[in-house]
Amino acid sequence: MVKEEKWSRLQDKIYEAYMQRTPKSKQMYKRALTNLAGGVCGHARLFQPYPLYMTHGIESKIWDVDTNEYIDCFLNAGSLLLGHSHPEVIKEIRQESGKGLLVYNSDLEVRCAERLKEVIPCAERVRFANSGTEAVMFAVRVAREFTGKNKIIKFYGHYHGQDDQFLIGTSTNEDEVISSGVPQDSLTNTVLLRYNFIEDVVRKLDEDDDIAGIILDPQMSMGGIFPASIEYLKKLRRLSEERGVVLIFDEVITGFRLALGGAQEYFGVTPDLACYSKSIAGGAKFAAFMGKEEIMERLVPDGFSAYTGGGKSVFQSGTYNDGMAAIAGALAAIKVYKKLSEKGEYEKLHKRTANLAKAIEIAFKERRIGCQVNCLGASLKIFLTDLEPSFETYCKLDRMVLFLFFLSLINHGIILSWPSSGSIFLSFVHTDEDNEKIIEAVNLSLEKYRFEEAI
Ligand SMILES: Cc1ncc(COP(=O)(O)O)c(C=O)c1O
C-alpha cells in the first residue's frame, strides 16, 4: 500500500472515532458557521474535521459540549499556568469587578505595577495593555522613539503576535508572510535573521545604521523550542548596549512560565524592555510591557502637553487598559506565583514536564518511530524524526503525522495539544496522575492506530 493510502486510512479511522465522540461539537460547528466567520473566534482555533466546542474548565481539566472530559495540556496556548478557574484568581476578579468594570486610574493599577516591578528584573516602569500583540506593538514603538531609528531585528521561528510588521517567518526559516492582507510596505522595517547566530546580528548592525531594536522570544516557542544559549543572549545583550539598540524580550509565553521573573531571570540576562501577557493574569485578558526607566519615560508627555494629553511623547492608549477584572486577575495570579516560587514548585513543575517529555519519547521509540521532545520549563514540542532535531529539521517535517496523533489523543480524553497548534504546556495544577493518564493514552493511541505502519 502506498504511503498516501496508508495515511488516508489512518485519517479516516481517527476522524470516525472523533466524530462518534463529539456529535454536539459537530452540530455547534454547523451552527457557528452561519454567524462566526469560519465558526471560530481565531484562526488557530480551527481544525479538521471540525473543532471541539467547550463549556468549562477546572484545574487541569476542560469539558466539551458533549460532556467529554479532557486533561488539557494546551491551556489556551499556554496562558493557564495556574490551570482553569484558579480559586484565588476567580475570587479576586469577582471582588474587584464588583466595584466597577472600568475604574480608570484605580489604586489596583498602581498596586499591580508595584507587584510586577518586584518580580521582573527589567521592570523599572510598567504600562498595561490588552494582549501580547499590543504589548509588542507598544514596546517596538518606544524603542523606535528612543533610538530615533526604524528597523527591528526579528528572528525566524519567533512569533510576536498579529501586527502586520511581524507576520513573517514565524514558524519557518523562510520569508513567508503568514497572512494575506499584509501590505509589503508594512514589512520594510522588519529585518529577519537566524536565531542563535551572533555573527548574523553583528553583520547586520555593521551594514545598517537604522536598527532600533532586537526582539525575541527567549524560548523560540513557535519555532519548536530551540532556546538560545546563555552565551548567545549575553553577547546579544552586550552588542545591543554597545550599538545603542534596544533589546526586547517577548515574554508573552515565558513570563511567569519559565520562572517567577520570566526568561530574564531564568537566563540571567536583563533586556531593556519586555512584553507580557498570557500567564500574567491567570487567564484574564491582560498584558503589560515594561522596562528601563529612561526608555519607558518616552511615554510621558512633557510640559503643558502632560495636561492636554498631546505632545511629542510616544502615544500609548487603550480603553480597556484599566479593566478591573484583568488587573485583579493579575494581582491574584502574581501573588500565587510568588508563593509557588517560594515553595520550590517551579522546580517540581519543570521536573514533571521533563518526565512527560521523556515518557512520550519512549512511547514512540518503543514502536520504532523516531521521536524527540524538546522541553524547556513547562513547555514541550514533539518532533517525529530520526534526524537530529534542529530548527531547520523542524521546518521540513510533515506536520500531518502530529496533527493526527493529537486528534487521536482527543479520542482518549487528552488534549495534549490543540491539533492545529502542536504546542504543549503543563500548569502548576497538573499532577503526576495526570502525567500517567497522558502516557497511558499515548500508548493506547499508538497501539490502536498503529502509527508506525503509516509512517
Ligand atoms: C511569544 C508571543 N508573543 C506574542 C503573542 C501574541 O499574543 P496575543 O495572542 O495575546 O496577541 C503570542 C501569542 O501566542 C506569543 O506566543
The ligand as an SDF file (V2000), in Angstrom:
LIG
                    3D

 16 16  0  0  0  0  0  0  0  0999 V2000
    5.6920   34.9180   22.0340 C   0  0  0  0  0  0  0  0  0  0  0  0
    4.3710   35.5500   21.7190 C   0  0  0  0  0  0  0  0  0  0  0  0
    4.2920   36.8750   21.5370 N   0  0  0  0  0  0  0  0  0  0  0  0
    3.1350   37.4920   21.2750 C   0  0  0  0  0  0  0  0  0  0  0  0
    1.9580   36.7890   21.1780 C   0  0  0  0  0  0  0  0  0  0  0  0
    0.6740   37.4860   20.8810 C   0  0  0  0  0  0  0  0  0  0  0  0
   -0.1550   37.4970   21.9900 O   0  0  0  0  0  0  0  0  0  0  0  0
   -1.7320   37.6950   21.8180 P   0  0  0  0  0  0  0  0  0  0  0  0
   -2.2550   36.4620   21.1660 O   0  0  0  0  0  0  0  0  0  0  0  0
   -2.2150   37.8990   23.2210 O   0  0  0  0  0  0  0  0  0  0  0  0
   -1.9240   38.9100   20.9980 O   0  0  0  0  0  0  0  0  0  0  0  0
    1.9890   35.4060   21.3640 C   0  0  0  0  0  0  0  0  0  0  0  0
    0.7510   34.6080   21.2530 C   0  0  0  0  0  0  0  0  0  0  0  0
    0.7150   33.4130   21.2180 O   0  0  0  0  0  0  0  0  0  0  0  0
    3.2220   34.7660   21.6270 C   0  0  0  0  0  0  0  0  0  0  0  0
    3.3040   33.4330   21.7770 O   0  0  0  0  0  0  0  0  0  0  0  0
  1  2  1  0
  2  3  1  0
  2 15  2  0
  3  4  2  0
  4  5  1  0
  5  6  1  0
  5 12  2  0
  6  7  1  0
  7  8  1  0
  8  9  2  0
  8 10  1  0
  8 11  1  0
 12 13  1  0
 12 15  1  0
 13 14  2  0
 15 16  1  0
M  END
$$$$
